[in-house]
Amino acid sequence: MLRNTGLFMLLLLMSSLSWAHYPVLNCHLSQNPTSGDTVICSASFSDKSLAPNVVIEVYSEDDEVVSQGRTNDDSSYRFNRPQGAFFILMDAGPGHALEISNEEVTGL
């Protein structure tokens, strides 16, 4: 009986782990000679679900906020490319925060 209970608990734990997902942030540079360079980010989760209305903050290398807002209904966020190094923080709630550096932005 104890062995069956242990096996049941193990299976229950493993099934709950399969529900877990983590945040994903994909950003790329869009160059425009007239309006300047724009960084476009798409927020989602590892289970392929979109992440609309998620907080996005962009910080300079001096830890100053250079852009902040929320993803739109399409789970995207746009901002003007800052001068120098920067990093992007995605905060989708407790346990769902992600930070990427400018080196992870495609096209930079």
PyMOL commands that set and color helices and strands:
alter all, ss='L'
color gray80, all
select helices_A, chain A and resi 2-18+102-104
alter helices_A, ss='H'
color red, helices_A
select strands_A, chain A and resi 23-30+38-45+55-60+65-70+76-80+86-91+97-101
alter strands_A, ss='S'
color yellow, strands_A
deselect
rebuild
show_as cartoon
